[in-house]
């Protein structure tokens, strides 16, 4: 029986090795499939279309009220009250109490200059004043004594007890002390004025704001020398800071002298800052400067804002449109105006790219007028729509975009 059993065992198939090889095969297939899926996902992720960055403006409806634009020009926002604050004396800055953007009140301390030498002279003048006052008080006591002596000798002289020489000597002493007292009173007055002088020089070492405004430039730091006049090259500062009165902002425009006849004082103006192209600021002409620039053949015009806004900053670029007087016989008309860069030509048609829910849409528009950098549309858009004025790439209907304001 044993030989037969061993023979049968040799003929039996070993299934443990085959099953192990089978499991390894399936595991390899699964790994290959996972790698293929991961590679396809990565290819889709990196190959998908990314949103394009675009700059947009919000369309606003305007009412012309029977007015029309007579002239377009450009200029800059300026401040009528702007000062670089300096000191009245030359000295070393020991403290600066302001930073850019800080609002200051009139009389507020901006910086201090080293006053140690002035302080010593001020203390000396005060001591001299006290000494002069003490001498004055001493002579007053002596004068009172001399006057009593003079009265006593006068009585003795009347009774023939004192001689005339004694009386003359007492009288001369009184007059001498009165003269000395007057001189010392004058010395006290001089000492008081000297104290006031040194006190004013002490005050001059404290630099204060001349008016209410905002600090736009900080020119000096502690340890630097400052002087009211330029001296010592770049080693000496001439100012502590620059202060601008934001309530005095206006627009300066250079108008070609050929068109200055279209401008008059009090004329209505629409101003548009380059930073906020879709914001129309009501303004008016303040004055026409009565002189021309022969180099540029222009006349300077001052334009004032009807209402100031924190977004308006000095030296900003601005475009202005001088308006005609309102004509009551013509009804007010409404129109949509967009920047020139928003309107594009495609297949001989005027179109704009409209942004809705993060996607762009091509929209055909009808142009009524073109003036400078602005286009007036007769149809195609509504107030509140957002249109693209600049894009980082080519646009297509339904493409996803990310908005940035100009």
C-alpha positions as CSV (number, residue, x, y, z in Angstrom):
1,X,0.0,0.0,0.0
2,X,2.7,2.5,0.8
3,X,4.4,2.3,-2.7
4,X,1.0,3.0,-4.3
5,X,0.3,6.0,-2.0
6,X,3.6,7.6,-2.8
7,X,2.9,7.1,-6.5
8,X,-0.4,8.9,-6.2
9,X,1.2,11.7,-4.3
10,X,3.6,12.3,-7.1
11,X,0.8,12.4,-9.6
12,X,-1.2,15.1,-7.6
13,X,-1.1,18.7,-9.0
14,X,0.3,21.4,-6.7
15,X,-2.4,24.2,-6.8
16,X,-0.7,26.4,-4.1
17,X,2.0,27.7,-6.5
18,X,-0.4,28.3,-9.4
19,X,-2.8,30.3,-7.2
20,X,0.1,32.4,-5.9
21,X,1.2,33.1,-9.5
22,X,-2.4,34.1,-10.3
23,X,-2.7,36.5,-7.5
24,X,0.5,38.2,-8.5
25,X,-0.8,38.6,-12.1
26,X,-4.1,40.2,-11.0
27,X,-2.2,42.6,-8.7
28,X,0.1,43.7,-11.6
29,X,-2.9,44.3,-13.8
30,X,-4.6,46.3,-11.1
31,X,-1.5,48.5,-10.6
32,X,-1.3,49.1,-14.3
33,X,-4.9,50.2,-14.4
34,X,-4.5,52.5,-11.4
35,X,-1.4,54.1,-13.1
36,X,-3.3,54.6,-16.3
37,X,-6.2,56.2,-14.5
38,X,-3.9,58.5,-12.5
39,X,-2.0,59.5,-15.7
40,X,-5.2,60.3,-17.5
41,X,-6.4,62.4,-14.6
42,X,-3.1,64.3,-14.5
43,X,-3.3,64.9,-18.2
44,X,-6.8,66.2,-17.9
45,X,-5.9,68.4,-14.9
46,X,-2.9,70.0,-16.6
47,X,-4.5,70.1,-20.0
48,X,-7.8,71.6,-19.0
49,X,-8.6,75.2,-20.1
50,X,-7.8,77.7,-17.3
51,X,-9.8,80.9,-16.7
52,X,-8.5,83.9,-18.4
53,X,-7.9,87.1,-16.5
54,X,-9.9,90.0,-17.8
55,X,-10.4,93.7,-16.8
56,X,-14.0,94.8,-16.7
57,X,-16.0,97.9,-16.2
58,X,-19.6,98.3,-15.1
59,X,-21.8,100.0,-17.7
60,X,-23.8,103.0,-16.4
61,X,-26.6,104.8,-18.0
62,X,-26.2,108.6,-18.4
63,X,-28.7,111.4,-18.8
64,X,-27.6,114.2,-21.1
65,X,-30.4,116.6,-20.2
66,X,-30.1,118.5,-23.5
67,X,-26.4,118.9,-23.0
68,X,-23.6,118.0,-25.4
69,X,-19.8,117.8,-25.1
70,X,-18.1,120.8,-26.6
71,X,-14.5,119.9,-25.9
72,X,-12.4,117.0,-24.5
73,X,-9.1,117.5,-22.7
74,X,-6.8,115.9,-20.2
75,X,-5.0,117.1,-17.1
76,X,-4.0,116.2,-13.6
77,X,-5.5,116.5,-10.1
78,X,-3.6,119.2,-8.1
79,X,-3.9,120.7,-4.6
80,X,-4.2,124.4,-4.1
81,X,-2.7,124.0,-0.6
82,X,0.5,121.9,-0.6
83,X,3.6,122.7,1.4
84,X,6.9,121.2,2.1
85,X,7.3,122.0,5.8
86,X,10.8,123.0,7.0
87,X,12.3,124.7,10.0
88,X,13.2,128.3,10.6
89,X,16.7,127.4,11.9
90,X,19.4,125.0,11.0
91,X,19.8,122.0,13.3
92,X,19.9,118.3,13.8
93,X,16.6,116.4,13.8
94,X,16.1,114.5,17.0
95,X,12.5,113.4,16.6
96,X,10.1,112.9,13.7
97,X,6.4,112.3,14.8
98,X,4.7,111.7,11.4
99,X,4.5,109.0,8.7
100,X,3.1,109.0,5.2
101,X,-0.7,108.9,5.0
102,X,-1.1,110.5,8.5
103,X,-3.7,113.2,8.9
104,X,-2.4,116.2,10.9
105,X,-4.2,119.2,12.4
106,X,-3.1,122.8,12.2
107,X,-0.4,123.4,14.9
108,X,0.3,119.7,15.5
109,X,4.0,118.9,16.3
110,X,5.6,117.2,13.3
111,X,9.3,117.1,14.4
112,X,11.8,118.5,16.9
113,X,15.3,119.8,16.4
114,X,18.2,119.6,18.9
115,X,17.7,122.6,21.2
116,X,20.5,121.9,23.8
117,X,22.5,125.0,22.8
118,X,19.5,127.2,22.7
119,X,18.3,125.9,26.0
120,X,21.6,126.8,27.7
121,X,21.3,130.4,26.3
122,X,17.7,130.6,27.4
123,X,18.6,129.5,31.0
124,X,21.4,132.2,31.0
125,X,19.0,134.9,29.9
126,X,16.6,133.9,32.6
127,X,19.4,134.1,35.3
128,X,20.4,137.6,34.0
129,X,16.8,138.7,34.2
130,X,16.5,137.6,37.8
131,X,19.8,139.4,38.7
132,X,18.5,142.6,37.1
133,X,15.3,142.4,39.0
134,X,17.2,141.8,42.3
135,X,19.4,144.9,41.6
136,X,16.3,146.9,40.8
137,X,14.7,145.9,44.1
138,X,17.8,146.8,46.0
139,X,18.0,150.3,44.6
140,X,14.4,150.8,45.4
141,X,15.1,150.2,49.1
142,X,18.1,152.6,48.9
143,X,16.0,155.3,47.2
144,X,13.4,155.0,50.0
145,X,16.1,155.5,52.6
146,X,17.7,158.4,50.7
147,X,14.3,160.1,50.4
148,X,13.7,159.8,54.2
149,X,17.2,161.2,54.8
150,X,16.5,164.1,52.5
151,X,13.3,164.9,54.3
152,X,15.0,164.8,57.7
153,X,17.9,167.1,56.6
154,X,15.4,169.5,55.0
155,X,13.6,169.9,58.4
156,X,17.0,170.4,60.1
157,X,18.0,173.0,57.5
158,X,14.8,174.9,58.1
159,X,15.6,175.0,61.8
160,X,19.2,176.2,61.0
161,X,20.6,172.9,62.4
162,X,21.8,171.4,59.2
163,X,23.9,173.2,56.7
164,X,23.0,173.9,53.0
165,X,25.8,171.5,52.0
166,X,24.2,168.7,53.9
167,X,20.9,169.4,52.2
168,X,22.5,169.5,48.7
169,X,24.3,166.3,49.3
170,X,21.1,164.5,50.4
171,X,19.2,165.9,47.4
172,X,21.9,164.7,45.0
173,X,21.8,161.2,46.5
174,X,18.1,161.0,45.9
175,X,18.4,162.1,42.3
176,X,21.3,159.7,41.7
177,X,19.4,156.7,43.0
178,X,16.3,157.7,40.9
179,X,18.5,157.8,37.8
180,X,20.1,154.5,38.7
181,X,16.7,153.0,39.3
182,X,15.4,154.1,35.9
183,X,18.5,152.5,34.3
184,X,18.0,149.3,36.1
185,X,14.3,149.2,35.1
186,X,15.5,149.6,31.5
187,X,18.0,146.7,32.1
188,X,15.1,144.5,33.4
189,X,13.1,145.3,30.3
190,X,16.0,144.4,28.0
191,X,16.6,141.2,29.9
192,X,12.9,140.3,29.6
193,X,13.1,140.8,25.8
194,X,16.2,138.7,25.6
195,X,14.4,135.9,27.5
196,X,11.5,136.2,25.0
197,X,14.0,136.1,22.1
198,X,15.6,132.9,23.3
199,X,12.1,131.5,24.1
200,X,11.1,132.1,20.5
201,X,14.3,130.4,19.3
202,X,13.3,127.4,21.6
203,X,9.9,127.4,19.9
204,X,11.6,127.5,16.5
205,X,13.2,124.1,17.2
206,X,9.6,122.6,17.3
207,X,8.2,122.1,13.7
208,X,4.4,122.3,13.5
209,X,1.8,121.7,10.8
210,X,0.8,125.0,9.1
211,X,-2.7,123.7,8.2
212,X,-4.9,120.7,8.3
213,X,-3.9,118.1,5.7
214,X,-2.4,114.7,5.0
215,X,1.3,113.8,5.0
216,X,2.3,112.6,1.5
217,X,6.1,112.6,1.7
218,X,8.4,112.1,4.7
219,X,11.8,113.8,3.9
220,X,13.9,113.6,7.0
221,X,14.9,111.1,9.7
222,X,16.3,111.6,13.2
223,X,20.0,112.4,13.1
224,X,19.9,114.3,9.9
225,X,20.7,118.0,9.5
226,X,17.9,120.3,8.3
227,X,18.1,123.9,7.1
228,X,15.6,126.4,5.7
229,X,17.9,126.9,2.8
230,X,19.9,124.4,0.6
231,X,23.3,124.0,2.1
232,X,25.9,121.2,2.4
233,X,24.7,119.3,-0.7
234,X,22.7,116.2,-0.1
235,X,23.8,116.0,3.5
236,X,21.4,118.7,4.6
237,X,17.6,118.4,4.3
238,X,15.5,121.3,3.4
239,X,12.2,119.9,4.6
240,X,10.7,117.5,7.1
241,X,7.6,116.4,5.1
242,X,5.1,117.5,2.5
243,X,1.5,118.1,3.6
244,X,-1.5,118.3,1.2
245,X,-4.9,119.8,2.0
246,X,-7.2,117.2,0.5
247,X,-10.1,119.7,0.6
248,X,-8.3,121.9,-1.9
249,X,-8.0,119.3,-4.7
250,X,-8.9,120.5,-8.2
251,X,-8.0,119.8,-11.8
252,X,-5.6,121.7,-14.0
253,X,-6.1,121.3,-17.7
254,X,-4.1,122.7,-20.6
255,X,-6.5,123.6,-23.3
256,X,-5.3,124.3,-26.8
257,X,-5.6,128.1,-27.4
258,X,-7.5,127.4,-30.7
259,X,-10.4,125.9,-28.6
260,X,-10.3,128.1,-25.5
261,X,-13.3,130.0,-26.8
262,X,-15.4,126.9,-26.0
263,X,-14.6,127.3,-22.3
264,X,-16.0,129.8,-19.8
265,X,-16.1,130.2,-16.0
266,X,-18.8,128.2,-14.3
267,X,-19.2,125.8,-17.2
268,X,-20.3,122.3,-16.4
269,X,-17.6,119.6,-16.8
270,X,-17.6,115.8,-16.5
271,X,-14.3,114.5,-15.1
272,X,-13.2,110.9,-15.5
273,X,-10.1,109.6,-13.6
274,X,-7.8,107.3,-15.5
275,X,-8.0,104.9,-12.5
276,X,-11.8,104.8,-12.5
277,X,-12.8,105.0,-16.2
278,X,-16.5,104.3,-15.5
279,X,-16.9,107.0,-12.8
280,X,-18.1,110.4,-14.0
281,X,-17.5,113.1,-11.5
282,X,-19.6,116.3,-11.7
283,X,-17.3,119.3,-11.9
284,X,-17.3,122.9,-13.1
285,X,-14.8,125.5,-14.4
286,X,-13.4,127.6,-11.6
287,X,-11.3,130.0,-13.7
288,X,-9.4,130.5,-16.9
289,X,-5.8,131.6,-16.2
290,X,-5.5,134.8,-18.3
291,X,-2.2,133.9,-20.0
292,X,-1.0,131.4,-22.6
293,X,2.0,129.2,-22.8
294,X,3.8,130.2,-26.0
295,X,5.8,127.0,-25.9
296,X,2.8,124.7,-25.9
297,X,0.2,127.1,-27.3
298,X,-2.2,126.2,-24.5
299,X,-4.2,128.1,-21.8
300,X,-4.4,126.7,-18.3
301,X,-8.0,126.1,-17.0
302,X,-8.8,125.3,-13.3
303,X,-11.7,122.9,-12.8
304,X,-13.2,122.2,-9.4
305,X,-15.0,119.1,-8.1
306,X,-18.6,119.6,-7.0
307,X,-18.1,117.0,-4.4
308,X,-14.8,115.5,-3.2
309,X,-14.2,111.8,-2.7
310,X,-11.4,109.8,-0.9
311,X,-10.6,108.1,-4.2
312,X,-9.5,111.4,-5.7
313,X,-5.7,111.7,-5.0
314,X,-3.2,114.4,-6.0
315,X,-1.4,114.0,-9.3
316,X,-3.9,111.5,-10.7
317,X,-4.4,111.6,-14.5
318,X,-7.9,112.8,-15.4
319,X,-9.9,113.4,-18.6
320,X,-12.5,116.1,-18.7
321,X,-15.4,116.9,-21.1
322,X,-16.6,120.5,-21.2
323,X,-20.4,120.5,-21.6
324,X,-22.7,122.9,-23.3
325,X,-25.4,124.8,-21.4
326,X,-28.6,122.7,-20.8
327,X,-31.3,123.3,-23.5
328,X,-34.7,123.1,-21.8
329,X,-36.4,122.8,-25.2
330,X,-34.8,119.4,-25.8
331,X,-35.9,116.4,-23.8
332,X,-33.4,114.6,-21.7
333,X,-31.9,111.6,-23.5
334,X,-30.4,108.5,-22.0
335,X,-27.4,106.7,-23.4
336,X,-24.9,104.0,-22.5
337,X,-21.2,105.0,-22.7
338,X,-18.3,102.5,-22.5
339,X,-14.6,102.9,-22.9
340,X,-13.3,102.7,-26.5
341,X,-11.3,99.5,-25.7
342,X,-14.5,97.6,-24.8
343,X,-15.9,97.8,-28.4
344,X,-14.2,95.5,-30.9
345,X,-14.7,94.8,-34.6
346,X,-15.5,91.3,-35.7
347,X,-16.8,90.5,-39.2
348,X,-17.5,94.2,-39.8
349,X,-19.7,94.4,-36.8
350,X,-19.3,96.1,-33.4
351,X,-19.3,93.7,-30.5
352,X,-18.5,93.7,-26.8
353,X,-17.7,90.8,-24.5
354,X,-20.2,90.6,-21.7
355,X,-19.3,88.9,-18.4
356,X,-21.9,86.9,-16.6
357,X,-21.5,84.3,-13.8
358,X,-17.7,84.0,-14.5
359,X,-18.2,83.4,-18.3
360,X,-18.0,85.7,-21.3
361,X,-20.6,86.2,-23.9
362,X,-20.3,87.9,-27.3
363,X,-22.8,90.7,-27.7
364,X,-23.5,92.8,-30.8
365,X,-24.0,96.5,-30.2
366,X,-24.9,99.6,-32.2
367,X,-22.6,102.6,-31.9
368,X,-24.1,106.0,-31.8
369,X,-21.1,108.2,-31.4
370,X,-17.3,108.0,-30.8
371,X,-15.6,110.8,-28.8
372,X,-12.0,110.4,-27.8
373,X,-11.6,107.3,-25.5
374,X,-15.4,106.9,-25.1
375,X,-18.0,105.3,-27.2
376,X,-21.8,106.0,-26.9
377,X,-24.0,103.0,-27.7
378,X,-27.5,103.2,-29.1
379,X,-28.4,99.6,-28.2
380,X,-27.0,96.3,-27.1
381,X,-26.3,96.9,-23.4
382,X,-28.2,97.7,-20.2
383,X,-27.1,99.7,-17.2
384,X,-25.2,97.4,-14.7
385,X,-23.8,95.1,-17.4
386,X,-20.1,94.2,-17.1
387,X,-18.0,94.4,-20.2
388,X,-14.4,93.4,-20.9
389,X,-11.9,96.2,-21.7
390,X,-8.7,94.1,-21.6
391,X,-8.0,90.3,-21.6
392,X,-5.0,88.2,-21.1
393,X,-5.8,86.0,-24.2
394,X,-8.3,85.3,-26.9
395,X,-11.9,85.0,-25.8
396,X,-14.7,82.7,-26.9
397,X,-18.3,82.3,-26.0
398,X,-18.8,80.4,-22.8
399,X,-15.1,80.7,-21.7
400,X,-14.5,81.1,-18.0
401,X,-12.8,84.2,-16.9
402,X,-11.6,85.9,-13.7
403,X,-12.5,89.6,-13.3
404,X,-10.1,92.4,-12.2
405,X,-11.2,96.0,-11.8
406,X,-9.2,98.7,-13.6
